[in-house]
Amino acid sequence: MKFEIFPKVFEAHKKTTFTLTAVDRVELPGHLELLYIREDGADADGKYFLTLGPRGNEYPELPSRRISDREIQFDLCAGGEYEHYIMPCLTDETGKLSIREKVSLFSVEADLFGLRPWKGDFHMHSCRSDGAHAPCEVAACCRRKGCDFMALTDHHLYQPSLDAAAAMEKLPTDLRCYPGEEIHAGRVHVVNFGGAFSVNDFYRDNADRFGKLVSAIAAVLPDELNDHDREQVAIAEAVFKKIGDAGGVSLFCHPYWRVANDRFFITRPICDLVMLRRNYDAMEVIAGFNRHEWEQNALNVAGWERMCSLGLKIPAVGVSDAHDYAPDSPRFAAFDWYCTVVLAPDCEFSSLAAAIRAGRSLAYERLPGGEPRLVGDFRHVKYGYFLLREYFPEHDRLCRIEGDRLYDAVSGNHPETVAMLARDCGRVADWRDRFFA
C-alpha cells in the first residue's frame, strides 16, 4: 500500500493539518496507526527516542482522524528547520507494528515558508551566435529540462533573448523568458541576466564614456597590478556597473576556465581581485563543460568556498553555457546537467534578482552516473536536497511534457500541440500549489 501526504512543506512553530491519502483508490485499513519521528531522532517537542518501545518501535504515535475511506488527517506543530517522517503502520500477527512506508515532510522558518523553488538557466547560446538552435527552440528546450525561467545569452548579442521571449509569449506556457547577453568587453566573460538594455551595445556605441569609466576604476586598483591585469579588472567592473544600471544581475562567468583544457583564460591576479572586490552579483560556481573538464567546476567551487572563508558572501549559481540542445548531440548532456534553483516568492524577474543577490540561490549539478550536488548556503542546501527528492521529480516530469509540446509548436511541424498546451497550461503551478499548499 502506497501513501501520500500534503502539504509537504509547513511553517515551523505553527500547527498544520495534513491529509494522508491511500494512492490508487485503495481503502485504508481500519487499524492503521501513524508513527512520527524527526530526522534527528526526536519528537516534535525535541525529546529524543533512543530505545525500542514494547511493540518494536521507538517512535511516538500521532493522533489522527479518519475523514473518508481513503483519507486520514492529523495535526503537527514542530519547531526548527527539519525533515519529518510519518510512518503508516499496521500491527502484525505478533503484536508488533510493521512500518508500511515512510513519508517525508519539511518544516521551515517563516522567512522561507512564503518562498517557492524556481529552476532556471541563464547562460546559453543560440544559432544567432555560436549555438546550434534558434532562440525559440532554446526556450522550449529549457522548459523540457525543467526550467521555470530562462535567459538566452548569446555572445555580443542582446536581441536574440528578446526574440526567444516573444516566441514564448505567443504560446500558452508558464515558462518565463528574460533578457540576457554574454559580454566580452575584455578578457573576463560576464553575463547580463535580465538587464533592461544591452551592455554590449552600450560599450560599442559609447566608447568614450565607457573608456572614462574604465579609467576611473583602474585608478583606484592596487599598485602592484601590471598594466594588463589592471585594465582587465577595470573593464570587468565597468561592465558589472553598467549591468547594475540596467537593473540586471551581473554574473562572473567561468573564473577558472581553461582554454582547450590547457591554459587559464584569465590570469590569477585578475581572477583573485575580481572575486575579492565583489562588485558582481553572483558567481558561476557550476557551469556547463565537457565531462573531461570537471576540474574547472571543482576549482570554481573551491574558489567560492575560499571567498566564503574570508567572510565574503557570494551568491552561487549554476548554468549550462549550452550550445547544443538536440538529445542525440554529444554536447546535449551538458545542457541537462546544470541549472540554478532560486528561492523566491514568485518567478517575476525582480523577485528572482532580489533572491539571488540575497544569497537564496543554489548551483545545481547532476552528472551522468552520479548523485546531485547543490552548492550554496548550508540552510538552503539542506532544504534543497529535500526538494530534489520530493518536489522536482514531478515538477520536471510535467515540464518535460510541456517542453516537448513547445518545441513541436515553435518548429511548426505539429500545430495541434498549441491546443494541447492551452488545455494543460497550469499543471506545473497546480503541482506547486498542492505541494506547498
C-alpha positions as CSV (number, residue, x, y, z in Angstrom):
1,M,0.0,0.0,0.0
2,K,1.3,3.4,-1.0
3,F,0.5,6.7,0.7
4,E,0.9,10.4,0.0
5,I,0.7,13.4,2.4
6,F,0.1,17.0,1.5
7,P,1.2,19.7,2.1
8,K,4.8,18.6,2.1
9,V,6.3,21.8,3.5
10,F,4.9,23.6,6.5
11,E,5.8,26.6,8.7
12,A,7.7,25.8,11.9
13,H,6.1,26.6,15.3
14,K,2.6,26.6,13.8
15,K,0.1,23.8,13.9
16,T,-0.6,22.5,10.4
17,T,-3.3,20.0,9.3
18,F,-2.1,17.3,6.9
19,T,-4.1,14.8,4.9
20,L,-2.8,11.3,4.3
21,T,-4.3,9.5,1.3
22,A,-4.1,6.0,0.0
23,V,-2.8,6.1,-3.5
24,D,-4.6,4.3,-6.4
25,R,-8.0,4.4,-4.7
26,V,-7.1,1.7,-2.2
27,E,-9.2,1.8,1.0
28,L,-7.3,2.4,4.2
29,P,-7.2,-0.4,6.8
30,G,-9.3,0.3,9.9
31,H,-6.4,-0.2,12.3
32,L,-3.8,2.0,10.6
33,E,-1.5,3.9,13.0
34,L,0.7,6.8,12.2
35,L,4.2,6.9,13.8
36,Y,6.3,10.1,13.8
37,I,10.0,10.9,14.2
38,R,12.1,13.9,13.3
39,E,15.2,13.4,11.1
40,D,17.5,13.6,14.2
41,G,15.6,11.0,16.2
42,A,13.4,13.4,18.3
43,D,9.7,14.0,18.6
44,A,8.1,17.3,17.6
45,D,9.0,18.8,21.1
46,G,12.6,17.8,20.8
47,K,12.5,14.7,23.1
48,Y,14.9,12.0,21.7
49,F,13.9,8.4,21.4
50,L,16.9,6.2,21.7
51,T,15.5,2.8,22.9
52,L,12.9,0.4,21.4
53,G,9.4,0.5,22.7
54,P,7.4,-2.5,23.8
55,R,5.9,-3.0,20.3
56,G,9.2,-3.0,18.5
57,N,9.3,0.7,17.7
58,E,10.9,3.7,19.3
59,Y,8.6,6.4,17.8
60,P,5.6,8.2,19.2
61,E,2.2,7.8,17.7
62,L,0.4,10.8,16.1
63,P,-3.3,11.2,16.9
64,S,-5.3,11.0,13.6
65,R,-8.9,11.1,12.5
66,R,-10.4,9.3,9.5
67,I,-12.2,11.6,7.1
68,S,-13.0,9.1,4.4
69,D,-12.3,5.5,3.3
70,R,-9.0,6.7,1.8
71,E,-8.0,9.7,3.9
72,I,-6.8,10.4,7.4
73,Q,-6.0,13.8,8.8
74,F,-3.5,14.7,11.5
75,D,-2.0,17.8,13.1
76,L,1.6,18.6,13.6
77,C,3.4,21.5,15.2
78,A,7.2,21.4,15.2
79,G,10.0,23.9,15.7
80,G,13.1,24.5,13.6
81,E,14.0,23.5,10.0
82,Y,13.9,19.7,9.9
83,E,12.8,16.8,7.8
84,H,10.0,14.9,9.5
85,Y,9.0,11.3,8.8
86,I,5.4,10.0,9.0
87,M,5.1,6.2,9.0
88,P,1.8,4.5,8.4
89,C,1.9,1.2,10.4
90,L,-0.1,-2.0,10.8
91,T,0.1,-4.4,13.7
92,D,1.4,-7.8,12.6
93,E,0.5,-11.2,14.0
94,T,2.9,-11.0,16.9
95,G,1.5,-7.6,18.1
96,K,4.4,-5.6,16.8
97,L,4.0,-2.6,14.5
98,S,5.0,-3.1,10.9
99,I,6.0,0.1,9.1
100,R,4.5,0.1,5.6
101,E,6.1,3.3,4.3
102,K,8.0,6.4,5.4
103,V,6.7,9.8,4.0
104,S,8.8,12.9,4.4
105,L,7.7,16.4,5.3
106,F,9.8,19.5,5.9
107,S,9.4,22.4,8.3
108,V,10.9,25.9,7.5
109,E,11.0,29.1,9.4
110,A,8.7,31.9,8.4
111,D,11.1,33.7,6.1
112,L,11.4,30.6,3.9
113,F,7.8,29.4,4.2
114,G,6.5,32.0,1.7
115,L,9.1,31.2,-0.9
116,R,9.0,28.7,-3.7
117,P,11.8,26.9,-5.6
118,W,12.2,28.1,-9.2
119,K,14.6,26.3,-11.5
120,G,16.3,28.3,-14.2
121,D,19.3,28.6,-16.7
122,F,20.6,31.9,-17.8
123,H,23.9,31.3,-19.7
124,M,23.3,29.6,-23.1
125,H,23.7,30.3,-26.8
126,S,21.6,30.1,-29.9
127,C,22.4,29.9,-33.7
128,R,22.5,33.7,-33.6
129,S,26.0,33.4,-32.2
130,D,27.7,30.0,-31.9
131,G,24.9,27.8,-30.8
132,A,23.0,25.2,-32.8
133,H,19.3,26.1,-32.4
134,A,17.0,29.0,-32.9
135,P,16.2,31.2,-29.9
136,C,12.6,29.9,-29.7
137,E,13.9,26.3,-29.8
138,V,16.3,27.1,-27.0
139,A,13.5,28.4,-24.8
140,A,11.4,25.3,-25.5
141,C,14.3,23.1,-24.6
142,C,14.7,24.9,-21.3
143,R,11.1,24.1,-20.4
144,R,11.8,20.5,-21.4
145,K,14.6,20.2,-19.0
146,G,12.6,21.6,-16.1
147,C,13.2,25.3,-16.1
148,D,10.6,27.8,-14.8
149,F,12.7,30.7,-16.1
150,M,15.5,31.2,-18.6
151,A,17.5,33.8,-20.4
152,L,19.3,33.4,-23.7
153,T,22.8,35.0,-23.5
154,D,24.3,35.0,-27.0
155,H,27.9,36.3,-27.4
156,H,27.8,40.1,-28.0
157,L,24.1,40.0,-28.7
158,Y,21.0,41.0,-26.7
159,Q,18.3,40.8,-29.3
160,P,18.1,37.0,-29.5
161,S,16.9,36.9,-25.9
162,L,14.1,39.2,-26.7
163,D,13.2,37.0,-29.7
164,A,13.0,33.9,-27.5
165,A,10.8,35.7,-25.1
166,A,8.5,37.0,-27.8
167,A,8.1,33.5,-29.2
168,M,7.1,32.1,-25.8
169,E,4.6,35.0,-25.2
170,K,2.6,33.7,-28.2
171,L,2.1,30.3,-26.6
172,P,0.2,29.1,-23.5
173,T,3.1,28.4,-21.2
174,D,4.2,29.4,-17.7
175,L,7.9,29.5,-18.7
176,R,9.3,33.0,-18.0
177,C,11.9,34.3,-20.6
178,Y,14.0,37.2,-19.6
179,P,16.6,39.4,-21.5
180,G,20.2,38.4,-21.5
181,E,23.6,38.5,-23.2
182,E,27.2,37.5,-22.7
183,I,29.5,40.5,-22.7
184,H,33.1,40.3,-24.0
185,A,34.4,43.8,-23.4
186,G,37.6,42.3,-22.0
187,R,39.1,39.0,-21.0
188,V,36.6,38.4,-18.2
189,H,33.4,37.0,-19.5
190,V,30.3,38.4,-17.9
191,V,26.6,37.6,-18.3
192,N,23.9,40.3,-18.1
193,F,20.8,38.5,-16.8
194,G,17.6,40.5,-17.1
195,G,19.1,43.9,-17.8
196,A,16.7,46.4,-19.4
197,F,19.3,47.4,-22.1
198,S,22.2,45.8,-23.9
199,V,25.6,46.5,-22.2
200,N,27.3,45.1,-25.4
201,D,25.6,47.9,-27.3
202,F,26.4,50.5,-24.7
203,Y,30.2,49.9,-24.7
204,R,30.3,49.7,-28.5
205,D,28.2,52.8,-29.1
206,N,29.7,54.9,-26.2
207,A,33.4,54.1,-26.4
208,D,34.5,57.4,-24.8
209,R,32.0,57.2,-21.9
210,F,32.9,53.5,-21.3
211,G,36.6,54.3,-21.5
212,K,36.3,57.0,-18.9
213,L,34.5,54.7,-16.5
214,V,37.3,52.1,-17.0
215,S,40.0,54.6,-16.4
216,A,38.3,55.8,-13.2
217,I,38.1,52.3,-11.8
218,A,41.7,51.5,-12.9
219,A,43.0,54.5,-11.0
220,V,41.9,53.0,-7.6
221,L,43.1,49.5,-8.1
222,P,46.2,48.1,-6.2
223,D,49.5,49.5,-7.3
224,E,51.1,46.0,-7.7
225,L,48.9,45.1,-10.6
226,N,50.6,45.1,-14.0
227,D,49.1,47.2,-16.8
228,H,47.3,44.3,-18.5
229,D,45.7,43.0,-15.3
230,R,44.7,46.5,-14.1
231,E,42.9,47.2,-17.4
232,Q,41.1,43.9,-17.5
233,V,39.8,44.1,-13.9
234,A,38.7,47.7,-14.6
235,I,36.9,46.6,-17.8
236,A,35.1,43.8,-15.9
237,E,34.0,46.1,-13.1
238,A,32.8,48.7,-15.6
239,V,30.6,46.0,-17.2
240,F,29.3,45.0,-13.8
241,K,28.4,48.6,-13.1
242,K,26.5,49.0,-16.4
243,I,24.6,45.8,-15.8
244,G,23.6,47.3,-12.4
245,D,22.5,50.5,-14.2
246,A,20.3,48.3,-16.5
247,G,18.7,46.6,-13.4
248,G,20.2,43.3,-14.4
249,V,22.1,40.6,-12.4
250,S,25.8,40.5,-13.2
251,L,27.3,37.1,-13.4
252,F,31.1,36.5,-13.1
253,C,31.5,33.6,-15.6
254,H,33.7,30.5,-15.5
255,P,36.6,32.1,-13.5
256,Y,38.8,29.0,-13.8
257,W,38.1,28.3,-17.5
258,R,41.0,26.5,-19.2
259,V,41.3,27.2,-23.0
260,A,41.2,23.8,-24.7
261,N,41.7,22.3,-21.2
262,D,45.2,23.8,-21.2
263,R,46.0,27.4,-20.0
264,F,43.7,29.5,-17.9
265,F,41.8,32.2,-19.9
266,I,42.4,34.9,-17.3
267,T,45.4,35.4,-15.0
268,R,45.3,34.5,-11.4
269,P,45.6,38.2,-10.2
270,I,42.6,39.1,-12.3
271,C,40.6,36.2,-11.0
272,D,41.5,36.8,-7.4
273,L,40.9,40.6,-7.4
274,V,37.6,40.4,-9.2
275,M,36.4,37.8,-6.7
276,L,37.7,39.8,-3.7
277,R,36.4,43.1,-4.7
278,R,32.9,41.5,-5.2
279,N,31.4,44.1,-7.5
280,Y,29.3,41.5,-9.3
281,D,26.0,40.0,-8.2
282,A,26.7,36.2,-8.5
283,M,29.4,33.8,-9.4
284,E,29.2,31.0,-11.9
285,V,30.1,28.2,-9.5
286,I,28.8,25.3,-11.6
287,A,28.8,25.6,-15.3
288,G,28.5,23.6,-18.5
289,F,31.6,22.0,-19.8
290,N,32.6,18.7,-21.4
291,R,32.7,15.8,-18.9
292,H,36.5,15.7,-19.1
293,E,36.7,19.3,-18.0
294,W,35.3,18.6,-14.5
295,E,38.4,20.2,-12.9
296,Q,37.2,23.7,-13.8
297,N,34.0,23.3,-11.8
298,A,35.9,21.8,-8.9
299,L,38.1,24.9,-8.9
300,N,35.1,27.2,-9.2
301,V,33.6,25.6,-6.1
302,A,36.9,25.7,-4.2
303,G,37.4,29.4,-5.1
304,W,33.9,30.2,-4.0
305,E,34.5,28.4,-0.7
306,R,37.7,30.3,-0.2
307,M,35.9,33.6,-0.6
308,C,33.3,32.4,1.9
309,S,36.0,31.6,4.4
310,L,37.2,35.2,4.1
311,G,33.8,36.5,5.0
312,L,32.6,37.3,1.5
313,K,29.0,36.1,0.9
314,I,28.9,35.4,-2.8
315,P,25.7,34.1,-4.3
316,A,26.3,30.9,-6.2
317,V,24.6,29.9,-9.4
318,G,24.8,27.0,-11.8
319,V,24.3,27.4,-15.6
320,S,24.7,25.3,-18.6
321,D,26.6,27.6,-21.0
322,A,24.9,25.4,-23.6
323,H,25.5,25.5,-27.3
324,D,23.5,22.4,-28.5
325,Y,20.2,21.1,-27.3
326,A,19.5,18.0,-29.5
327,P,19.2,14.9,-27.4
328,D,21.4,13.0,-29.8
329,S,24.1,15.6,-29.8
330,P,27.4,14.8,-28.0
331,R,27.1,18.2,-26.2
332,F,23.4,17.9,-25.3
333,A,24.0,16.3,-22.0
334,A,25.9,19.3,-20.6
335,F,22.8,21.3,-21.1
336,D,20.9,18.9,-19.0
337,W,23.5,18.7,-16.2
338,Y,23.4,22.2,-14.7
339,C,20.9,24.9,-13.5
340,T,20.1,27.2,-10.7
341,V,17.4,26.8,-8.1
342,V,16.2,30.2,-6.7
343,L,14.0,30.5,-3.6
344,A,11.7,33.4,-4.2
345,P,8.1,34.4,-3.6
346,D,7.3,34.2,-7.4
347,C,9.0,33.9,-10.7
348,E,9.0,37.6,-11.6
349,F,12.4,38.9,-12.6
350,S,12.5,41.4,-9.7
351,S,11.8,38.6,-7.2
352,L,14.4,36.3,-8.7
353,A,17.1,39.0,-8.9
354,A,16.5,40.0,-5.2
355,A,16.7,36.4,-4.1
356,I,19.9,35.8,-6.0
357,R,21.5,38.9,-4.6
358,A,20.4,37.9,-1.1
359,G,22.1,34.5,-1.5
360,R,18.9,32.4,-1.9
361,S,20.2,30.6,-4.9
362,L,21.7,27.1,-5.3
363,A,24.0,25.9,-8.0
364,Y,22.8,22.5,-9.2
365,E,24.8,19.8,-10.9
366,R,24.0,16.2,-11.8
367,L,26.5,14.4,-13.9
368,P,25.6,11.0,-15.6
369,G,26.0,8.2,-13.2
370,G,26.5,10.5,-10.2
371,E,24.4,11.9,-7.4
372,P,23.1,15.5,-7.5
373,R,25.2,18.3,-6.0
374,L,24.0,21.6,-4.6
375,V,26.3,24.5,-3.8
376,G,25.2,27.4,-1.7
377,D,24.3,28.4,1.9
378,F,24.0,25.3,4.1
379,R,20.5,26.1,5.2
380,H,19.3,26.4,1.7
381,V,21.3,23.3,0.5
382,K,19.7,21.1,3.2
383,Y,16.2,22.2,2.2
384,G,17.2,22.0,-1.5
385,Y,18.0,18.3,-1.2
386,F,14.6,17.6,0.2
387,L,13.1,19.5,-2.7
388,L,15.2,17.5,-5.2
389,R,13.8,14.2,-3.8
390,E,10.2,15.2,-3.1
391,Y,9.2,18.2,-5.3
392,F,11.3,18.3,-8.5
393,P,10.7,14.8,-10.0
394,E,7.0,15.5,-10.6
395,H,7.7,19.2,-11.5
396,D,10.3,18.1,-14.1
397,R,8.0,15.4,-15.5
398,L,5.3,18.0,-16.1
399,C,7.8,20.5,-17.6
400,R,9.2,17.8,-19.9
401,I,5.7,17.1,-21.4
402,E,5.1,20.9,-21.8
403,G,8.6,21.4,-23.2
404,D,8.1,18.7,-25.9
405,R,4.9,20.4,-27.0
406,L,6.5,23.8,-27.0
407,Y,9.3,22.5,-29.2
408,D,6.8,21.0,-31.6
409,A,4.8,24.2,-31.7
410,V,7.8,26.5,-32.5
411,S,9.2,24.1,-35.1
412,G,5.9,24.4,-37.0
413,N,5.6,20.7,-37.6
414,H,2.8,19.9,-35.1
415,P,0.4,22.9,-34.9
416,E,-2.1,20.8,-33.0
417,T,0.2,20.9,-29.9
418,V,-0.8,24.5,-29.3
419,A,-4.3,23.3,-28.4
420,M,-2.7,20.7,-26.1
421,L,-0.6,23.4,-24.4
422,A,-3.7,25.5,-23.8
423,R,-5.5,22.5,-22.3
424,D,-2.7,21.6,-19.9
425,C,-1.3,25.0,-19.1
426,G,-1.0,25.5,-15.4
427,R,-0.3,21.9,-14.4
428,V,3.1,22.7,-13.0
429,A,1.5,25.5,-11.0
430,D,-1.1,23.1,-9.7
431,W,1.5,20.7,-8.5
432,R,3.4,23.6,-6.8
433,D,0.2,24.7,-5.1
434,R,-0.5,21.2,-3.9
435,F,3.0,20.6,-2.6
436,F,3.2,23.8,-0.6
437,A,-0.5,24.5,0.0
